[in-house]
Amino acid sequence: MKTYLVFACLGVASAAVAQNFGPDVIDRPNVDLAHEITFISGVHAAPAAGEISEWRLWAGGTGEVTLQMWRPVANGFELVGFNTVTVNSLGFNSFQINSGRIAVQAGDVLGFRYNQTFFGTRIIDFTSGVGGQYRWTNWPDSSTNVPIGGVLQNSQLVGLNEGREYSLAATVVVPEPATLAALGLGSAVLLRRRRR
């Protein structure tokens, strides 16, 4: 019986809660033509601390896009982390992140970057004039491709007045508060069993 309790507690310890955030990932009427450009949402924020386990987007084009998480800081945004993905099909796309997950805090916001050095159709669908809070860098500008920990200043960002909404969303996996208690209980039972 004690052995089953240990395994039950350890099983609970691996549980986590997944929380989705971002707008509806739907077909929208526009696709960007820009290149060497970064986009940052002002409103689509991680609801809790955890790790990004999935990205979802609606593609109006194919190619590579760098999906990012940004942290609002004084006078700008700091790059928390990124996952670069290749989109091979139009429409709804989901990318499960098993390694290289981005650790986020509550309040970190969605963003993305196109690093292509040529002008052409990009990937993520958007709608203008719907009250979205996306801003973006002037383009083409390779200097706005900052490393993790780098900051884009508000003065480098434009476009807030267009009210754009992009079909990009994410899932954050949040460890349940009970998991640490369950792990502790399981360890205590295991230690008690070994002492006998």
Secondary structure, DSSP 8 states (H G I E B T S, - for coil): -HHHHHHHHHHHHT-EEEEEESS-----SEE----SEEEEEEEEE-SSSEEEEEEEEEESS-EEEEEEEEEEETTEEEEEEEEEEEE-SSEEEEEE--SS--EE-TT-EEEEEE--SS-S--SBEEESSS----EEE-SS-GGG---TT-EEEGGGEE-GGG--EESEEEEEEEE-HHHHHHHHHHHHHHHHHHH-
